[in-house]
Amino acid sequence: MSLIDVIVGVKNEEKYIKKCIKSLQNQTVHDINILVVDGLSSDKTPQIVSEISEKDSRVKLLKNPREFISSARNIGINYSKAEFIAYLDGHCYVGSNWLETLYNTFLEYQRQCKLAGVGSTYSSPSDDSFFGKTIAYSLQTFFGGFGTAYTSNEKIISVETVAFALYPRSILLKEHVTYDEAMTQCEDTDFNYQFIRAGYNLLKHPGALVYQYRRSNPLEFARQMIDYGEGRARFTMNHPETLHWYQVIPMVTLFYLFLFIIILAMFLWGWVGWELLLLTSTPFIIYILIDLISTILVSKMIKNWKGIIAFILFPLEHFGYGIGYLKGIIKG
């Protein structure tokens, strides 16, 4: 039995999987297994993992016929016999002290509270695309990441949900916590909420960095945000008590934009006066100003004027999420 089993759910990750596994092989905690759960990849991902496992018995290749990341995590949990379980995605890598940081933090804080897990902080890989880095920095701002696990902190904080976390397997078994395989997005939020509902605490560590490669173009990013919004809507409908006011702002913004376009058209046709147009335009003007200020902030963080592409990233995030949220409500 190992101390920690790291579950890595993958599908078509041939570009990144070798770097992901290598970062886990180089952990300062050696007593681990690396459970790579493959969702019927059509590229060379299984072949790459098999070749690595022949040289390192800690690397195991498991099959995930359902393909979803939630089912991959459940397969890994059911396979594991370790004392602790952690997880990582195939397009991520970590520093050598990642597991040690999570493990030591759990041991320290479990004496202070009813603790279920300690999670990580997102970071941008040095070799990520400029667009990907801009996404990462945008999501770390208040305007781009408020209420999410993406925002950065300087100290260990208590959170409602967390990514890339370490959990004692005994608590998962005791509380019968598993991934809902109907959740194709926001599966971590649903998983972590089972601990919160049972009275446990979750922590996020600023030093446990996970370097995640982001979407490489605006269309892929917008699609991802739509998926996130739909997943969040499904989670909220399953657990209405978890709804926060800021989660519905993007959807409300969509309705506002629709109203603004109608008022603008009516003004151009001479059916309403400039007073109503000015009143209706005020929220739009405020949004543009906040978008501009946040874009300047991102450009300073990146130290490159090309960070101005954040000016379109913020609307893509907000409106994409809003569309997805509305889609999730309609689908029920």
Secondary structure, 3 states (H helix, E strand, C coil): CCCEEEEEEECCCCCCHHHHHHHHHCCCCCCEEEEEEECCCCCCHHHHHHHHHHHCCCEEEEECCCCCHHHHHHHHHHHCCCCEEEEEECCEEECCCHHHHHHHHHHHHCCCCCEEEEEEEEECCCCCCHHHHHHHHHHCCHHHHCCCCCCCCCCCEEECCCEEEEEEHHHHHHHCCCCCCCCCCCHHHHHHHHHHHCCCEEEEEEEEEEEECCCCCHHHHHHHHHHHHHHHHHHHHHCHHHCCHHHHHHHHHHHHHHHHHHHHHHHHCCCCCHHHHHHHHHHHHHHHHHHHHHHHHHHHHHCCHHHHHHHHHHHHHHHHHHHHHHHHHHHC
